[in-house]
Amino acid sequence: MPKMKTRKAAAKRFHVTGSGKIRFKKSGLRHILTKKSSKRKSDLRKPGFITSKTTEKTIKVMMPYAN
């Protein structure tokens, strides 16, 4: 059976942790930062985690070899 292909766009954006959660980088921290509060910017620095089970399954299908 041939190898399954990984969707490279998903592989660049998501990372599966050891416990199986899907981690991603939050958006909105590249430019136009002066109008954003310090609290908002510090929250954007922290990783986000996928909470929807449906989205989680979709991402795991796109990355068959990520745990």
mmJSON file of the N, C-alpha and C atoms, coordinates in Angstrom:
{"data_MODEL":{"atom_site":{
"group_PDB":["ATOM","ATOM","ATOM","ATOM","ATOM","ATOM","ATOM","ATOM","ATOM","ATOM","ATOM","ATOM","ATOM","ATOM","ATOM","ATOM","ATOM","ATOM","ATOM","ATOM","ATOM","ATOM","ATOM","ATOM","ATOM","ATOM","ATOM","ATOM","ATOM","ATOM","ATOM","ATOM","ATOM","ATOM","ATOM","ATOM","ATOM","ATOM","ATOM","ATOM","ATOM","ATOM","ATOM","ATOM","ATOM","ATOM","ATOM","ATOM","ATOM","ATOM","ATOM","ATOM","ATOM","ATOM","ATOM","ATOM","ATOM","ATOM","ATOM","ATOM","ATOM","ATOM","ATOM","ATOM","ATOM","ATOM","ATOM","ATOM","ATOM","ATOM","ATOM","ATOM","ATOM","ATOM","ATOM","ATOM","ATOM","ATOM","ATOM","ATOM","ATOM","ATOM","ATOM","ATOM","ATOM","ATOM","ATOM","ATOM","ATOM","ATOM","ATOM","ATOM","ATOM","ATOM","ATOM","ATOM","ATOM","ATOM","ATOM","ATOM","ATOM","ATOM","ATOM","ATOM","ATOM","ATOM","ATOM","ATOM","ATOM","ATOM","ATOM","ATOM","ATOM","ATOM","ATOM","ATOM","ATOM","ATOM","ATOM","ATOM","ATOM","ATOM","ATOM","ATOM","ATOM","ATOM","ATOM","ATOM","ATOM","ATOM","ATOM","ATOM","ATOM","ATOM","ATOM","ATOM","ATOM","ATOM","ATOM","ATOM","ATOM","ATOM","ATOM","ATOM","ATOM","ATOM","ATOM","ATOM","ATOM","ATOM","ATOM","ATOM","ATOM","ATOM","ATOM","ATOM","ATOM","ATOM","ATOM","ATOM","ATOM","ATOM","ATOM","ATOM","ATOM","ATOM","ATOM","ATOM","ATOM","ATOM","ATOM","ATOM","ATOM","ATOM","ATOM","ATOM","ATOM","ATOM","ATOM","ATOM","ATOM","ATOM","ATOM","ATOM","ATOM","ATOM","ATOM","ATOM","ATOM","ATOM","ATOM","ATOM","ATOM","ATOM","ATOM","ATOM","ATOM","ATOM","ATOM","ATOM","ATOM"],
"id":[1,2,3,4,5,6,7,8,9,10,11,12,13,14,15,16,17,18,19,20,21,22,23,24,25,26,27,28,29,30,31,32,33,34,35,36,37,38,39,40,41,42,43,44,45,46,47,48,49,50,51,52,53,54,55,56,57,58,59,60,61,62,63,64,65,66,67,68,69,70,71,72,73,74,75,76,77,78,79,80,81,82,83,84,85,86,87,88,89,90,91,92,93,94,95,96,97,98,99,100,101,102,103,104,105,106,107,108,109,110,111,112,113,114,115,116,117,118,119,120,121,122,123,124,125,126,127,128,129,130,131,132,133,134,135,136,137,138,139,140,141,142,143,144,145,146,147,148,149,150,151,152,153,154,155,156,157,158,159,160,161,162,163,164,165,166,167,168,169,170,171,172,173,174,175,176,177,178,179,180,181,182,183,184,185,186,187,188,189,190,191,192,193,194,195,196,197,198,199,200,201],
"type_symbol":["N","C","C","N","C","C","N","C","C","N","C","C","N","C","C","N","C","C","N","C","C","N","C","C","N","C","C","N","C","C","N","C","C","N","C","C","N","C","C","N","C","C","N","C","C","N","C","C","N","C","C","N","C","C","N","C","C","N","C","C","N","C","C","N","C","C","N","C","C","N","C","C","N","C","C","N","C","C","N","C","C","N","C","C","N","C","C","N","C","C","N","C","C","N","C","C","N","C","C","N","C","C","N","C","C","N","C","C","N","C","C","N","C","C","N","C","C","N","C","C","N","C","C","N","C","C","N","C","C","N","C","C","N","C","C","N","C","C","N","C","C","N","C","C","N","C","C","N","C","C","N","C","C","N","C","C","N","C","C","N","C","C","N","C","C","N","C","C","N","C","C","N","C","C","N","C","C","N","C","C","N","C","C","N","C","C","N","C","C","N","C","C","N","C","C","N","C","C","N","C","C"],
"label_atom_id":["N","CA","C","N","CA","C","N","CA","C","N","CA","C","N","CA","C","N","CA","C","N","CA","C","N","CA","C","N","CA","C","N","CA","C","N","CA","C","N","CA","C","N","CA","C","N","CA","C","N","CA","C","N","CA","C","N","CA","C","N","CA","C","N","CA","C","N","CA","C","N","CA","C","N","CA","C","N","CA","C","N","CA","C","N","CA","C","N","CA","C","N","CA","C","N","CA","C","N","CA","C","N","CA","C","N","CA","C","N","CA","C","N","CA","C","N","CA","C","N","CA","C","N","CA","C","N","CA","C","N","CA","C","N","CA","C","N","CA","C","N","CA","C","N","CA","C","N","CA","C","N","CA","C","N","CA","C","N","CA","C","N","CA","C","N","CA","C","N","CA","C","N","CA","C","N","CA","C","N","CA","C","N","CA","C","N","CA","C","N","CA","C","N","CA","C","N","CA","C","N","CA","C","N","CA","C","N","CA","C","N","CA","C","N","CA","C","N","CA","C","N","CA","C","N","CA","C","N","CA","C","N","CA","C"],
"label_alt_id":[null,null,null,null,null,null,null,null,null,null,null,null,null,null,null,null,null,null,null,null,null,null,null,null,null,null,null,null,null,null,null,null,null,null,null,null,null,null,null,null,null,null,null,null,null,null,null,null,null,null,null,null,null,null,null,null,null,null,null,null,null,null,null,null,null,null,null,null,null,null,null,null,null,null,null,null,null,null,null,null,null,null,null,null,null,null,null,null,null,null,null,null,null,null,null,null,null,null,null,null,null,null,null,null,null,null,null,null,null,null,null,null,null,null,null,null,null,null,null,null,null,null,null,null,null,null,null,null,null,null,null,null,null,null,null,null,null,null,null,null,null,null,null,null,null,null,null,null,null,null,null,null,null,null,null,null,null,null,null,null,null,null,null,null,null,null,null,null,null,null,null,null,null,null,null,null,null,null,null,null,null,null,null,null,null,null,null,null,null,null,null,null,null,null,null,null,null,null,null,null,null],
"label_comp_id":["MET","MET","MET","PRO","PRO","PRO","LYS","LYS","LYS","MET","MET","MET","LYS","LYS","LYS","THR","THR","THR","ARG","ARG","ARG","LYS","LYS","LYS","ALA","ALA","ALA","ALA","ALA","ALA","ALA","ALA","ALA","LYS","LYS","LYS","ARG","ARG","ARG","PHE","PHE","PHE","HIS","HIS","HIS","VAL","VAL","VAL","THR","THR","THR","GLY","GLY","GLY","SER","SER","SER","GLY","GLY","GLY","LYS","LYS","LYS","ILE","ILE","ILE","ARG","ARG","ARG","PHE","PHE","PHE","LYS","LYS","LYS","LYS","LYS","LYS","SER","SER","SER","GLY","GLY","GLY","LEU","LEU","LEU","ARG","ARG","ARG","HIS","HIS","HIS","ILE","ILE","ILE","LEU","LEU","LEU","THR","THR","THR","LYS","LYS","LYS","LYS","LYS","LYS","SER","SER","SER","SER","SER","SER","LYS","LYS","LYS","ARG","ARG","ARG","LYS","LYS","LYS","SER","SER","SER","ASP","ASP","ASP","LEU","LEU","LEU","ARG","ARG","ARG","LYS","LYS","LYS","PRO","PRO","PRO","GLY","GLY","GLY","PHE","PHE","PHE","ILE","ILE","ILE","THR","THR","THR","SER","SER","SER","LYS","LYS","LYS","THR","THR","THR","THR","THR","THR","GLU","GLU","GLU","LYS","LYS","LYS","THR","THR","THR","ILE","ILE","ILE","LYS","LYS","LYS","VAL","VAL","VAL","MET","MET","MET","MET","MET","MET","PRO","PRO","PRO","TYR","TYR","TYR","ALA","ALA","ALA","ASN","ASN","ASN"],
"label_asym_id":["A","A","A","A","A","A","A","A","A","A","A","A","A","A","A","A","A","A","A","A","A","A","A","A","A","A","A","A","A","A","A","A","A","A","A","A","A","A","A","A","A","A","A","A","A","A","A","A","A","A","A","A","A","A","A","A","A","A","A","A","A","A","A","A","A","A","A","A","A","A","A","A","A","A","A","A","A","A","A","A","A","A","A","A","A","A","A","A","A","A","A","A","A","A","A","A","A","A","A","A","A","A","A","A","A","A","A","A","A","A","A","A","A","A","A","A","A","A","A","A","A","A","A","A","A","A","A","A","A","A","A","A","A","A","A","A","A","A","A","A","A","A","A","A","A","A","A","A","A","A","A","A","A","A","A","A","A","A","A","A","A","A","A","A","A","A","A","A","A","A","A","A","A","A","A","A","A","A","A","A","A","A","A","A","A","A","A","A","A","A","A","A","A","A","A","A","A","A","A","A","A"],
"label_entity_id":["1","1","1","1","1","1","1","1","1","1","1","1","1","1","1","1","1","1","1","1","1","1","1","1","1","1","1","1","1","1","1","1","1","1","1","1","1","1","1","1","1","1","1","1","1","1","1","1","1","1","1","1","1","1","1","1","1","1","1","1","1","1","1","1","1","1","1","1","1","1","1","1","1","1","1","1","1","1","1","1","1","1","1","1","1","1","1","1","1","1","1","1","1","1","1","1","1","1","1","1","1","1","1","1","1","1","1","1","1","1","1","1","1","1","1","1","1","1","1","1","1","1","1","1","1","1","1","1","1","1","1","1","1","1","1","1","1","1","1","1","1","1","1","1","1","1","1","1","1","1","1","1","1","1","1","1","1","1","1","1","1","1","1","1","1","1","1","1","1","1","1","1","1","1","1","1","1","1","1","1","1","1","1","1","1","1","1","1","1","1","1","1","1","1","1","1","1","1","1","1","1"],
"label_seq_id":[1,1,1,2,2,2,3,3,3,4,4,4,5,5,5,6,6,6,7,7,7,8,8,8,9,9,9,10,10,10,11,11,11,12,12,12,13,13,13,14,14,14,15,15,15,16,16,16,17,17,17,18,18,18,19,19,19,20,20,20,21,21,21,22,22,22,23,23,23,24,24,24,25,25,25,26,26,26,27,27,27,28,28,28,29,29,29,30,30,30,31,31,31,32,32,32,33,33,33,34,34,34,35,35,35,36,36,36,37,37,37,38,38,38,39,39,39,40,40,40,41,41,41,42,42,42,43,43,43,44,44,44,45,45,45,46,46,46,47,47,47,48,48,48,49,49,49,50,50,50,51,51,51,52,52,52,53,53,53,54,54,54,55,55,55,56,56,56,57,57,57,58,58,58,59,59,59,60,60,60,61,61,61,62,62,62,63,63,63,64,64,64,65,65,65,66,66,66,67,67,67],
"pdbx_PDB_ins_code":[null,null,null,null,null,null,null,null,null,null,null,null,null,null,null,null,null,null,null,null,null,null,null,null,null,null,null,null,null,null,null,null,null,null,null,null,null,null,null,null,null,null,null,null,null,null,null,null,null,null,null,null,null,null,null,null,null,null,null,null,null,null,null,null,null,null,null,null,null,null,null,null,null,null,null,null,null,null,null,null,null,null,null,null,null,null,null,null,null,null,null,null,null,null,null,null,null,null,null,null,null,null,null,null,null,null,null,null,null,null,null,null,null,null,null,null,null,null,null,null,null,null,null,null,null,null,null,null,null,null,null,null,null,null,null,null,null,null,null,null,null,null,null,null,null,null,null,null,null,null,null,null,null,null,null,null,null,null,null,null,null,null,null,null,null,null,null,null,null,null,null,null,null,null,null,null,null,null,null,null,null,null,null,null,null,null,null,null,null,null,null,null,null,null,null,null,null,null,null,null,null],
"Cartn_x":[0.841,0.0,0.887,0.589,1.439,1.297,2.292,2.261,1.154,0.571,-0.453,0.239,-0.351,0.251,-0.281,0.626,0.278,-0.079,-1.154,-1.477,-0.486,0.407,1.49,0.992,-0.112,-0.666,-1.069,-1.655,-2.058,-0.837,0.16,1.358,2.12,2.042,2.733,1.999,0.697,-0.116,-0.453,-0.467,-0.908,0.17,0.137,1.08,0.308,0.491,-0.196,0.697,0.163,0.925,0.983,1.748,1.885,0.586,-0.272,-1.553,-2.628,-2.297,-3.236,-3.984,-3.738,-4.391,-3.728,-4.474,-3.932,-3.692,-2.441,-2.011,-1.805,-2.098,-1.886,-1.467,-0.917,-0.518,-1.688,-1.983,-3.09,-2.714,-3.699,-3.45,-3.635,-3.14,-3.363,-2.198,-0.991,0.154,1.271,0.934,1.956,2.104,0.99,1.072,-0.175,-0.214,-1.285,-1.407,-0.294,-0.26,-0.505,-0.467,-0.566,-1.945,-2.99,-4.341,-4.741,-3.916,-4.237,-3.625,-4.376,-3.903,-2.791,-2.009,-0.923,-1.454,-2.6,-3.213,-3.61,-4.192,-4.609,-3.404,-2.323,-1.125,-0.459,-0.457,0.158,-0.685,-1.999,-2.858,-2.659,-2.373,-2.142,-0.814,0.13,1.411,1.287,0.291,0.105,-0.5,-0.171,-0.742,-2.231,-2.93,-4.338,-4.496,-5.591,-5.858,-7.224,-7.326,-8.593,-9.531,-10.735,-11.698,-12.81,-13.07,-14.139,-13.677,-14.439,-14.086,-14.144,-15.088,-15.228,-14.004,-13.568,-12.383,-11.14,-11.071,-9.928,-9.808,-10.921,-10.903,-10.456,-10.935,-10.568,-9.071,-8.5,-7.068,-6.253,-6.704,-5.959,-5.995,-7.073,-7.124,-6.101,-5.913,-4.97,-3.512,-3.281,-1.918,-1.901,-1.85,-1.984,-0.851,0.316,1.461,1.783,0.935,1.17,0.509,1.203,0.731,-0.627],
"Cartn_y":[-1.185,0.0,1.251,2.236,3.426,4.28,5.105,6.011,7.043,7.453,8.501,9.852,10.793,12.124,13.029,13.842,14.84,16.133,16.78,18.112,19.09,19.616,20.456,21.754,22.29,23.516,23.278,22.115,21.792,21.507,20.83,20.492,21.74,22.811,24.051,24.825,24.6,25.403,24.725,23.396,22.666,21.712,21.434,20.508,19.647,18.325,17.431,17.204,17.45,17.29,15.817,15.517,14.141,13.547,14.389,13.894,13.833,14.281,14.187,15.468,16.54,17.813,18.455,19.302,20.002,21.454,21.864,23.213,24.033,25.338,26.228,27.599,28.418,29.786,30.707,31.569,32.506,33.598,34.103,35.139,36.524,37.535,38.916,39.566,38.974,39.533,39.957,40.202,40.555,42.067,42.77,44.214,44.866,46.196,46.996,46.63,46.758,46.346,47.506,48.745,49.886,50.01,49.625,49.755,48.58,47.543,46.369,46.514,46.099,46.234,45.225,45.498,44.598,43.233,43.213,41.94,41.124,41.784,41.084,40.526,41.316,40.868,39.706,39.729,38.627,37.363,37.508,36.34,35.751,36.605,36.119,35.373,35.643,34.941,33.493,33.205,31.842,30.957,29.668,28.791,28.571,28.345,28.002,26.502,25.96,24.537,24.357,23.388,23.085,22.456,23.009,22.49,21.701,21.966,21.276,19.883,18.856,17.48,17.258,17.925,17.779,18.343,19.529,20.15,19.323,18.788,17.965,16.727,16.075,14.898,15.266,16.406,16.855,17.096,17.738,18.048,16.766,15.827,14.573,13.745,13.874,13.205,13.831,15.152,15.842,15.503,15.105,14.775,13.335,12.345,10.958,10.435,11.029,10.52,11.341,12.292,13.125,12.469,11.514,10.747,10.172],
"Cartn_z":[0.0,0.0,0.0,-0.855,-0.904,0.346,0.526,1.67,1.501,2.632,2.592,2.577,1.876,1.796,2.894,3.438,4.435,3.728,4.177,3.652,4.261,3.431,3.936,4.555,4.054,4.635,6.088,6.362,7.734,8.606,8.044,8.803,9.247,8.441,8.784,9.874,10.01,10.92,12.233,12.246,13.431,13.918,15.221,15.828,16.815,16.748,17.669,18.875,20.076,21.302,21.688,22.715,23.173,23.665,24.234,24.742,23.666,22.433,21.326,21.012,21.778,21.485,20.267,19.58,18.411,18.778,18.644,19.018,17.757,17.846,16.707,17.208,16.309,16.634,16.36,17.308,17.137,16.151,15.448,14.451,15.066,14.376,14.787,15.487,15.372,16.093,15.141,13.888,12.903,12.702,12.602,12.37,12.963,12.899,13.521,14.999,15.714,17.116,18.077,17.587,18.504,19.121,18.406,18.951,19.842,19.896,20.711,22.104,23.1,24.478,24.769,25.804,26.187,26.577,27.254,27.659,26.441,25.458,24.238,23.494,23.425,22.724,23.444,24.768,25.506,25.39,25.303,25.092,23.696,22.713,21.352,21.231,22.147,22.112,22.562,23.388,23.898,22.804,22.816,21.789,21.999,20.91,20.978,20.783,21.28,21.131,20.482,19.592,18.925,19.946,20.065,21.031,20.358,19.091,18.376,17.96,18.321,17.972,16.456,15.791,14.343,13.63,14.041,13.441,13.738,14.948,15.347,14.455,14.176,13.304,11.898,11.396,10.054,9.945,10.949,10.932,11.033,11.844,11.984,10.699,9.909,8.605,7.662,7.76,6.894,7.227,8.482,8.918,9.451,8.566,8.991,9.871,9.806,10.56,11.79,12.144,13.327,14.532,15.13,16.304,16.028],
"occupancy":[1.0,1.0,1.0,1.0,1.0,1.0,1.0,1.0,1.0,1.0,1.0,1.0,1.0,1.0,1.0,1.0,1.0,1.0,1.0,1.0,1.0,1.0,1.0,1.0,1.0,1.0,1.0,1.0,1.0,1.0,1.0,1.0,1.0,1.0,1.0,1.0,1.0,1.0,1.0,1.0,1.0,1.0,1.0,1.0,1.0,1.0,1.0,1.0,1.0,1.0,1.0,1.0,1.0,1.0,1.0,1.0,1.0,1.0,1.0,1.0,1.0,1.0,1.0,1.0,1.0,1.0,1.0,1.0,1.0,1.0,1.0,1.0,1.0,1.0,1.0,1.0,1.0,1.0,1.0,1.0,1.0,1.0,1.0,1.0,1.0,1.0,1.0,1.0,1.0,1.0,1.0,1.0,1.0,1.0,1.0,1.0,1.0,1.0,1.0,1.0,1.0,1.0,1.0,1.0,1.0,1.0,1.0,1.0,1.0,1.0,1.0,1.0,1.0,1.0,1.0,1.0,1.0,1.0,1.0,1.0,1.0,1.0,1.0,1.0,1.0,1.0,1.0,1.0,1.0,1.0,1.0,1.0,1.0,1.0,1.0,1.0,1.0,1.0,1.0,1.0,1.0,1.0,1.0,1.0,1.0,1.0,1.0,1.0,1.0,1.0,1.0,1.0,1.0,1.0,1.0,1.0,1.0,1.0,1.0,1.0,1.0,1.0,1.0,1.0,1.0,1.0,1.0,1.0,1.0,1.0,1.0,1.0,1.0,1.0,1.0,1.0,1.0,1.0,1.0,1.0,1.0,1.0,1.0,1.0,1.0,1.0,1.0,1.0,1.0,1.0,1.0,1.0,1.0,1.0,1.0,1.0,1.0,1.0,1.0,1.0,1.0],
"B_iso_or_equiv":[0.0,0.0,0.0,0.0,0.0,0.0,0.0,0.0,0.0,0.0,0.0,0.0,0.0,0.0,0.0,0.0,0.0,0.0,0.0,0.0,0.0,0.0,0.0,0.0,0.0,0.0,0.0,0.0,0.0,0.0,0.0,0.0,0.0,0.0,0.0,0.0,0.0,0.0,0.0,0.0,0.0,0.0,0.0,0.0,0.0,0.0,0.0,0.0,0.0,0.0,0.0,0.0,0.0,0.0,0.0,0.0,0.0,0.0,0.0,0.0,0.0,0.0,0.0,0.0,0.0,0.0,0.0,0.0,0.0,0.0,0.0,0.0,0.0,0.0,0.0,0.0,0.0,0.0,0.0,0.0,0.0,0.0,0.0,0.0,0.0,0.0,0.0,0.0,0.0,0.0,0.0,0.0,0.0,0.0,0.0,0.0,0.0,0.0,0.0,0.0,0.0,0.0,0.0,0.0,0.0,0.0,0.0,0.0,0.0,0.0,0.0,0.0,0.0,0.0,0.0,0.0,0.0,0.0,0.0,0.0,0.0,0.0,0.0,0.0,0.0,0.0,0.0,0.0,0.0,0.0,0.0,0.0,0.0,0.0,0.0,0.0,0.0,0.0,0.0,0.0,0.0,0.0,0.0,0.0,0.0,0.0,0.0,0.0,0.0,0.0,0.0,0.0,0.0,0.0,0.0,0.0,0.0,0.0,0.0,0.0,0.0,0.0,0.0,0.0,0.0,0.0,0.0,0.0,0.0,0.0,0.0,0.0,0.0,0.0,0.0,0.0,0.0,0.0,0.0,0.0,0.0,0.0,0.0,0.0,0.0,0.0,0.0,0.0,0.0,0.0,0.0,0.0,0.0,0.0,0.0,0.0,0.0,0.0,0.0,0.0,0.0],
"pdbx_formal_charge":[null,null,null,null,null,null,null,null,null,null,null,null,null,null,null,null,null,null,null,null,null,null,null,null,null,null,null,null,null,null,null,null,null,null,null,null,null,null,null,null,null,null,null,null,null,null,null,null,null,null,null,null,null,null,null,null,null,null,null,null,null,null,null,null,null,null,null,null,null,null,null,null,null,null,null,null,null,null,null,null,null,null,null,null,null,null,null,null,null,null,null,null,null,null,null,null,null,null,null,null,null,null,null,null,null,null,null,null,null,null,null,null,null,null,null,null,null,null,null,null,null,null,null,null,null,null,null,null,null,null,null,null,null,null,null,null,null,null,null,null,null,null,null,null,null,null,null,null,null,null,null,null,null,null,null,null,null,null,null,null,null,null,null,null,null,null,null,null,null,null,null,null,null,null,null,null,null,null,null,null,null,null,null,null,null,null,null,null,null,null,null,null,null,null,null,null,null,null,null,null,null],
"auth_seq_id":[1,1,1,2,2,2,3,3,3,4,4,4,5,5,5,6,6,6,7,7,7,8,8,8,9,9,9,10,10,10,11,11,11,12,12,12,13,13,13,14,14,14,15,15,15,16,16,16,17,17,17,18,18,18,19,19,19,20,20,20,21,21,21,22,22,22,23,23,23,24,24,24,25,25,25,26,26,26,27,27,27,28,28,28,29,29,29,30,30,30,31,31,31,32,32,32,33,33,33,34,34,34,35,35,35,36,36,36,37,37,37,38,38,38,39,39,39,40,40,40,41,41,41,42,42,42,43,43,43,44,44,44,45,45,45,46,46,46,47,47,47,48,48,48,49,49,49,50,50,50,51,51,51,52,52,52,53,53,53,54,54,54,55,55,55,56,56,56,57,57,57,58,58,58,59,59,59,60,60,60,61,61,61,62,62,62,63,63,63,64,64,64,65,65,65,66,66,66,67,67,67],
"auth_comp_id":["MET","MET","MET","PRO","PRO","PRO","LYS","LYS","LYS","MET","MET","MET","LYS","LYS","LYS","THR","THR","THR","ARG","ARG","ARG","LYS","LYS","LYS","ALA","ALA","ALA","ALA","ALA","ALA","ALA","ALA","ALA","LYS","LYS","LYS","ARG","ARG","ARG","PHE","PHE","PHE","HIS","HIS","HIS","VAL","VAL","VAL","THR","THR","THR","GLY","GLY","GLY","SER","SER","SER","GLY","GLY","GLY","LYS","LYS","LYS","ILE","ILE","ILE","ARG","ARG","ARG","PHE","PHE","PHE","LYS","LYS","LYS","LYS","LYS","LYS","SER","SER","SER","GLY","GLY","GLY","LEU","LEU","LEU","ARG","ARG","ARG","HIS","HIS","HIS","ILE","ILE","ILE","LEU","LEU","LEU","THR","THR","THR","LYS","LYS","LYS","LYS","LYS","LYS","SER","SER","SER","SER","SER","SER","LYS","LYS","LYS","ARG","ARG","ARG","LYS","LYS","LYS","SER","SER","SER","ASP","ASP","ASP","LEU","LEU","LEU","ARG","ARG","ARG","LYS","LYS","LYS","PRO","PRO","PRO","GLY","GLY","GLY","PHE","PHE","PHE","ILE","ILE","ILE","THR","THR","THR","SER","SER","SER","LYS","LYS","LYS","THR","THR","THR","THR","THR","THR","GLU","GLU","GLU","LYS","LYS","LYS","THR","THR","THR","ILE","ILE","ILE","LYS","LYS","LYS","VAL","VAL","VAL","MET","MET","MET","MET","MET","MET","PRO","PRO","PRO","TYR","TYR","TYR","ALA","ALA","ALA","ASN","ASN","ASN"],
"auth_asym_id":["A","A","A","A","A","A","A","A","A","A","A","A","A","A","A","A","A","A","A","A","A","A","A","A","A","A","A","A","A","A","A","A","A","A","A","A","A","A","A","A","A","A","A","A","A","A","A","A","A","A","A","A","A","A","A","A","A","A","A","A","A","A","A","A","A","A","A","A","A","A","A","A","A","A","A","A","A","A","A","A","A","A","A","A","A","A","A","A","A","A","A","A","A","A","A","A","A","A","A","A","A","A","A","A","A","A","A","A","A","A","A","A","A","A","A","A","A","A","A","A","A","A","A","A","A","A","A","A","A","A","A","A","A","A","A","A","A","A","A","A","A","A","A","A","A","A","A","A","A","A","A","A","A","A","A","A","A","A","A","A","A","A","A","A","A","A","A","A","A","A","A","A","A","A","A","A","A","A","A","A","A","A","A","A","A","A","A","A","A","A","A","A","A","A","A","A","A","A","A","A","A"],
"auth_atom_id":["N","CA","C","N","CA","C","N","CA","C","N","CA","C","N","CA","C","N","CA","C","N","CA","C","N","CA","C","N","CA","C","N","CA","C","N","CA","C","N","CA","C","N","CA","C","N","CA","C","N","CA","C","N","CA","C","N","CA","C","N","CA","C","N","CA","C","N","CA","C","N","CA","C","N","CA","C","N","CA","C","N","CA","C","N","CA","C","N","CA","C","N","CA","C","N","CA","C","N","CA","C","N","CA","C","N","CA","C","N","CA","C","N","CA","C","N","CA","C","N","CA","C","N","CA","C","N","CA","C","N","CA","C","N","CA","C","N","CA","C","N","CA","C","N","CA","C","N","CA","C","N","CA","C","N","CA","C","N","CA","C","N","CA","C","N","CA","C","N","CA","C","N","CA","C","N","CA","C","N","CA","C","N","CA","C","N","CA","C","N","CA","C","N","CA","C","N","CA","C","N","CA","C","N","CA","C","N","CA","C","N","CA","C","N","CA","C","N","CA","C","N","CA","C","N","CA","C","N","CA","C","N","CA","C"],
"pdbx_PDB_model_num":[1,1,1,1,1,1,1,1,1,1,1,1,1,1,1,1,1,1,1,1,1,1,1,1,1,1,1,1,1,1,1,1,1,1,1,1,1,1,1,1,1,1,1,1,1,1,1,1,1,1,1,1,1,1,1,1,1,1,1,1,1,1,1,1,1,1,1,1,1,1,1,1,1,1,1,1,1,1,1,1,1,1,1,1,1,1,1,1,1,1,1,1,1,1,1,1,1,1,1,1,1,1,1,1,1,1,1,1,1,1,1,1,1,1,1,1,1,1,1,1,1,1,1,1,1,1,1,1,1,1,1,1,1,1,1,1,1,1,1,1,1,1,1,1,1,1,1,1,1,1,1,1,1,1,1,1,1,1,1,1,1,1,1,1,1,1,1,1,1,1,1,1,1,1,1,1,1,1,1,1,1,1,1,1,1,1,1,1,1,1,1,1,1,1,1,1,1,1,1,1,1]
}}}
